[in-house]
Amino acid sequence: FPYPTLFRSFLDWRLVVWRTPSGGREYIDFAGFVRRVERTYSGGESRLRLSGPDYNEILARRIIAYFAGTAQARKSTADQADDMMKAFVRENLGALATDTTRDISAFGFTVEADYSAGTSLRKSAAWNRLDETLRQLYEASQKTAATATFYGVVPLGTGYDMEFRTRVGQWGQDHRYPDGPDGAVVFSIERGNLDRVTQIYDATDEITDVYACGEGQLENRLTGSVYDATRRAASVLNRREAAYENPGIADASTLADEAQEELEAGAPVESFTADLLDVDGCSYGEHWNFGDQVTAIWMGENIDAHIATVEVSVDSESGETVTGRLATWP
């Protein structure tokens, strides 16, 4: 076929990769959409390569297509992050979309039931990208670690159908040492399953005090302020101020909530990242998986972190290579 015709014939095919870990059961390791078609010829051999992102990419295909102030664009009443995420998805990809041509429920897409378990938040998102809005809710939810809210689109059954889901606390299982309910999994240099470690504490862009301004002008303008006394007192010079303005806010409590979000976004960044190695006795897909919470032993300290990414490659000579990436909450 001519290339454009060939490309269109494969567009949005669902690409499903099954994997069976040594000693484990078969499961879907990847499911996504074909968005790239490549044809090559070299050394007498023709190849056709199909590739594309996983099912989470469907979230990047929508904006919050509702006017400011509508119930679909502004969640002004505090709600759990997991329920709020699902509401935005249902209203822009699912059965609650007011423009029914935006609803893909007939094409194997569903949204998990509400559980009302995530961090309590508010959100205004008129005309914003859906995927960016969900990301912002995820980040805001982490202000309370126990109710930090994760989300994703996962394959169902044979991999054709997909469902938007949320998880609170961690995306996968809890393998923290010593009391993780799913059994402890530990990584360390000494065990041979940890490499390329980086630990950072960065207060370069810290904010300890926020002055907020809402509706009105001059002395009649709605104002407020919030601050973090503990962080401000970390040094005698550590009062670090910022201004937040939103002339559309006429309510003092809403303005305070927005200022508090700005303050929390200005907290110092503590990070711990490391590569996880797939080794005998601690293997990917059997002992640990994407989104799990595990424990790393580093410089004599036990550090609880989650598995943020996993990369799997296979070739005919070296076989399968697995590398996970461990990270603490941002």
C-alpha positions as CSV (number, residue, x, y, z in Angstrom):
1,F,0.0,0.0,0.0
2,P,1.1,3.7,-0.4
3,Y,2.4,4.8,3.0
4,P,-0.5,7.1,4.0
5,T,-3.0,4.2,3.3
6,L,-0.8,1.8,5.2
7,F,-0.6,4.1,8.2
8,R,-4.3,4.7,8.3
9,S,-4.9,0.9,8.2
10,F,-3.0,0.4,11.4
11,L,-4.0,3.7,13.2
12,D,-5.2,3.0,16.8
13,W,-4.8,-0.7,16.5
14,R,-4.4,-2.0,20.1
15,L,-1.0,-3.5,20.6
16,V,-0.8,-6.0,23.5
17,V,2.3,-7.6,24.9
18,W,2.0,-10.6,27.2
19,R,4.9,-11.7,29.5
20,T,5.6,-14.7,31.7
21,P,8.2,-14.2,34.4
22,S,10.4,-17.2,35.3
23,G,8.3,-19.2,37.8
24,G,5.3,-16.8,37.5
25,R,2.1,-16.6,35.6
26,E,1.4,-14.9,32.2
27,Y,0.0,-11.4,32.4
28,I,-0.3,-8.3,30.2
29,D,2.8,-6.3,30.5
30,F,1.9,-3.6,28.0
31,A,-1.2,-2.5,26.1
32,G,-1.3,0.6,23.9
33,F,-2.2,2.2,20.6
34,V,-0.4,2.0,17.3
35,R,0.5,5.6,16.4
36,R,3.7,5.1,14.4
37,V,4.3,2.8,11.4
38,E,7.8,2.4,10.0
39,R,8.9,0.4,7.0
40,T,12.6,-0.3,6.4
41,Y,14.8,-2.3,4.0
42,S,18.4,-3.3,4.7
43,G,20.6,-6.3,3.7
44,G,17.9,-8.0,1.8
45,E,15.4,-7.8,4.7
46,S,12.2,-5.8,4.8
47,R,10.7,-4.9,8.2
48,L,7.5,-3.3,9.3
49,R,7.6,-1.7,12.8
50,L,4.4,-0.8,14.7
51,S,4.8,1.4,17.9
52,G,2.9,3.8,20.1
53,P,2.1,4.8,23.7
54,D,0.2,2.8,26.3
55,Y,-3.5,3.3,27.0
56,N,-2.8,6.4,29.3
57,E,-2.4,8.3,26.0
58,I,-6.2,8.4,25.6
59,L,-6.2,11.0,28.4
60,A,-4.2,13.4,26.3
61,R,-6.9,13.4,23.6
62,R,-9.3,15.5,25.5
63,I,-9.6,18.9,27.1
64,I,-12.0,20.0,29.9
65,A,-14.4,21.3,27.2
66,Y,-16.7,23.2,29.5
67,F,-17.1,26.9,30.4
68,A,-15.7,28.3,33.7
69,G,-18.2,28.1,36.5
70,T,-20.0,25.0,35.2
71,A,-20.1,21.9,37.4
72,Q,-18.0,20.0,34.9
73,A,-15.2,22.7,34.8
74,R,-15.1,23.8,38.5
75,K,-15.2,21.4,41.4
76,S,-15.7,24.0,44.0
77,T,-16.9,21.7,46.8
78,A,-14.1,19.7,48.4
79,D,-14.1,16.2,47.1
80,Q,-11.8,13.2,47.3
81,A,-9.1,13.3,44.5
82,D,-10.0,9.8,43.2
83,D,-13.7,10.7,42.7
84,M,-12.8,14.0,41.2
85,M,-10.4,12.4,38.7
86,K,-13.1,10.0,37.6
87,A,-15.7,12.8,37.3
88,F,-13.4,14.7,34.9
89,V,-12.8,11.5,32.9
90,R,-16.5,10.5,32.7
91,E,-17.4,14.1,31.6
92,N,-14.8,14.2,28.8
93,L,-14.3,10.6,27.7
94,G,-17.2,8.7,29.2
95,A,-20.9,8.4,29.5
96,L,-21.3,11.9,31.2
97,A,-19.9,13.9,28.3
98,T,-22.6,16.4,27.4
99,D,-21.4,16.2,23.7
100,T,-22.0,12.5,23.1
101,T,-19.6,12.4,20.2
102,R,-16.8,12.6,22.8
103,D,-18.0,9.5,24.6
104,I,-15.9,6.4,23.8
105,S,-17.7,4.0,26.1
106,A,-18.8,2.0,23.0
107,F,-15.2,1.3,22.1
108,G,-14.1,-0.7,25.2
109,F,-13.6,2.2,27.6
110,T,-15.0,2.2,31.2
111,V,-14.4,4.1,34.4
112,E,-14.0,2.3,37.7
113,A,-16.6,3.0,40.4
114,D,-16.0,5.8,43.0
115,Y,-14.3,4.8,46.3
116,S,-14.0,8.3,48.0
117,A,-10.7,7.5,49.5
118,G,-8.2,10.1,48.2
119,T,-7.0,13.5,49.5
120,S,-9.8,16.1,49.7
121,L,-9.3,18.8,47.0
122,R,-10.9,21.5,44.9
123,K,-10.1,22.2,41.3
124,S,-11.0,24.7,38.5
125,A,-10.0,23.4,35.0
126,A,-12.0,25.0,32.3
127,W,-10.5,24.4,28.8
128,N,-7.4,22.8,30.4
129,R,-6.0,19.5,29.0
130,L,-7.5,16.5,30.7
131,D,-4.2,14.7,31.2
132,E,-2.6,17.8,32.7
133,T,-5.5,18.3,35.1
134,L,-5.3,14.7,36.3
135,R,-1.5,15.2,36.8
136,Q,-2.1,18.3,38.9
137,L,-4.7,16.5,41.1
138,Y,-2.2,13.6,41.6
139,E,0.5,16.1,42.6
140,A,-1.8,18.0,45.0
141,S,-3.0,14.8,46.6
142,Q,0.5,14.0,47.8
143,K,0.3,16.7,50.5
144,T,-1.1,13.8,52.5
145,A,1.0,10.7,51.9
146,A,-1.5,8.2,53.2
147,T,-4.2,9.4,50.7
148,A,-1.9,10.2,47.7
149,T,-3.9,9.3,44.7
150,F,-2.6,7.6,41.6
151,Y,-4.4,7.0,38.3
152,G,-4.1,5.1,35.1
153,V,-5.8,3.4,32.2
154,V,-5.3,-0.4,32.4
155,P,-6.1,-3.2,30.0
156,L,-8.9,-5.6,30.8
157,G,-9.4,-9.2,29.6
158,T,-7.5,-10.0,26.5
159,G,-6.2,-6.4,26.3
160,Y,-8.7,-4.8,23.9
161,D,-10.9,-3.2,26.6
162,M,-9.5,-0.6,29.0
163,E,-10.6,1.0,32.3
164,F,-9.6,4.3,34.0
165,R,-8.7,3.4,37.6
166,T,-7.4,5.2,40.7
167,R,-5.4,3.8,43.6
168,V,-4.7,5.5,47.0
169,G,-1.4,5.1,48.9
170,Q,0.4,3.4,46.0
171,W,-0.5,2.2,42.5
172,G,0.7,-1.3,43.0
173,Q,1.3,-3.5,46.1
174,D,2.8,-2.5,49.5
175,H,6.2,-4.4,49.8
176,R,7.7,-2.0,52.4
177,Y,10.0,-3.5,55.0
178,P,9.2,-4.8,57.6
179,D,5.4,-4.5,57.7
180,G,4.2,-4.3,54.1
181,P,1.0,-6.4,53.9
182,D,2.1,-7.9,50.5
183,G,5.5,-9.1,51.9
184,A,8.7,-7.1,52.2
185,V,10.9,-6.5,49.1
186,V,14.3,-4.9,49.8
187,F,16.8,-3.4,47.4
188,S,20.4,-2.5,48.2
189,I,23.9,-2.2,46.7
190,E,24.9,-5.2,48.8
191,R,22.1,-7.4,47.4
192,G,23.1,-6.6,43.9
193,N,19.7,-5.3,42.9
194,L,20.3,-1.5,43.3
195,D,22.4,0.8,41.2
196,R,22.8,4.5,40.1
197,V,21.5,6.0,43.3
198,T,20.9,9.8,43.7
199,Q,19.6,11.5,46.9
200,I,18.8,15.3,46.8
201,Y,17.4,17.9,49.2
202,D,16.7,21.1,47.1
203,A,15.3,24.3,48.7
204,T,16.4,26.6,45.8
205,D,12.8,27.7,45.0
206,E,11.2,27.3,48.4
207,I,8.3,29.5,49.4
208,T,7.4,29.9,53.1
209,D,4.8,32.7,52.9
210,V,2.1,33.5,50.4
211,Y,0.1,36.8,50.1
212,A,-3.1,36.2,48.2
213,C,-5.3,38.7,46.3
214,G,-8.8,38.0,45.0
215,E,-11.7,40.1,43.8
216,G,-11.8,43.9,44.1
217,Q,-9.4,46.8,43.8
218,L,-7.1,48.8,46.1
219,E,-8.1,48.8,49.7
220,N,-11.4,46.9,48.9
221,R,-9.6,44.0,47.4
222,L,-10.1,40.6,49.0
223,T,-6.8,39.5,50.5
224,G,-5.3,36.9,52.8
225,S,-2.0,35.2,53.7
226,V,-0.7,31.8,54.7
227,Y,2.7,30.6,55.9
228,D,4.6,27.5,57.0
229,A,6.0,28.3,60.5
230,T,8.2,25.3,60.6
231,R,9.9,25.9,57.3
232,R,10.1,29.6,57.9
233,A,12.0,29.0,61.1
234,A,14.6,26.6,59.5
235,S,17.0,29.6,59.4
236,V,16.8,33.2,60.5
237,L,16.7,34.3,56.9
238,N,14.3,31.7,55.6
239,R,11.2,33.9,55.2
240,R,10.6,33.5,51.4
241,E,7.6,35.3,50.1
242,A,5.4,34.9,47.0
243,A,2.2,36.5,45.7
244,Y,-0.9,34.7,44.4
245,E,-3.5,36.6,42.4
246,N,-6.9,35.4,41.1
247,P,-9.4,38.3,40.6
248,G,-12.2,35.7,40.0
249,I,-12.2,34.6,43.6
250,A,-14.8,36.4,45.8
251,D,-14.8,33.9,48.8
252,A,-12.2,34.2,51.5
253,S,-12.0,30.5,52.2
254,T,-11.6,29.6,48.6
255,L,-8.8,32.2,48.3
256,A,-7.1,30.7,51.4
257,D,-7.3,27.2,49.8
258,E,-5.7,28.4,46.6
259,A,-3.0,30.2,48.6
260,Q,-2.3,27.0,50.6
261,E,-1.9,25.0,47.4
262,E,0.7,27.6,46.2
263,L,2.5,27.4,49.6
264,E,2.6,23.6,49.5
265,A,3.9,23.7,45.9
266,G,6.8,25.8,47.2
267,A,8.0,23.2,49.7
268,P,11.6,22.0,49.3
269,V,12.1,19.0,47.1
270,E,13.4,15.8,48.7
271,S,14.2,13.0,46.2
272,F,15.7,9.6,46.1
273,T,16.1,7.8,42.8
274,A,17.8,4.6,41.9
275,D,17.8,1.8,39.3
276,L,16.3,-1.5,40.2
277,L,17.9,-4.6,38.7
278,D,16.1,-7.8,37.9
279,V,18.0,-10.6,39.7
280,D,17.4,-14.1,40.8
281,G,15.2,-14.1,44.0
282,C,14.0,-10.5,43.3
283,S,12.6,-10.5,39.8
284,Y,10.2,-8.2,37.9
285,G,6.7,-9.5,37.5
286,E,7.1,-12.1,40.3
287,H,8.5,-10.2,43.4
288,W,8.0,-6.6,42.3
289,N,6.1,-4.6,39.6
290,F,5.4,-1.1,38.4
291,G,3.8,1.1,41.1
292,D,4.7,-1.0,44.1
293,Q,6.1,0.5,47.3
294,V,9.3,-1.2,48.3
295,T,12.3,-0.4,50.7
296,A,15.8,0.6,49.7
297,I,18.7,0.4,52.1
298,W,21.1,3.3,51.4
299,M,23.9,4.6,53.7
300,G,22.4,2.7,56.6
301,E,19.0,4.2,56.2
302,N,15.8,2.4,55.2
303,I,14.1,4.5,52.5
304,D,10.5,3.7,51.4
305,A,9.9,4.5,47.8
306,H,7.7,3.5,44.8
307,I,8.7,1.9,41.5
308,A,8.1,4.8,39.2
309,T,9.0,3.3,35.8
310,V,10.0,-0.1,34.3
311,E,11.7,-0.6,31.0
312,V,11.8,-4.0,29.4
313,S,13.7,-4.8,26.2
314,V,14.2,-8.1,24.4
315,D,16.5,-9.2,21.6
316,S,17.6,-12.5,20.1
317,E,21.2,-12.3,21.4
318,S,21.0,-11.1,25.0
319,G,17.4,-12.0,25.8
320,E,15.3,-9.9,28.2
321,T,16.7,-6.9,30.0
322,V,14.7,-5.3,32.8
323,T,15.4,-2.0,34.6
324,G,13.1,-0.4,37.1
325,R,13.4,3.1,38.5
326,L,12.8,3.8,42.2
327,A,11.7,7.2,43.4
328,T,10.3,8.8,46.5
329,W,7.2,11.1,46.4
330,P,8.0,14.5,44.8
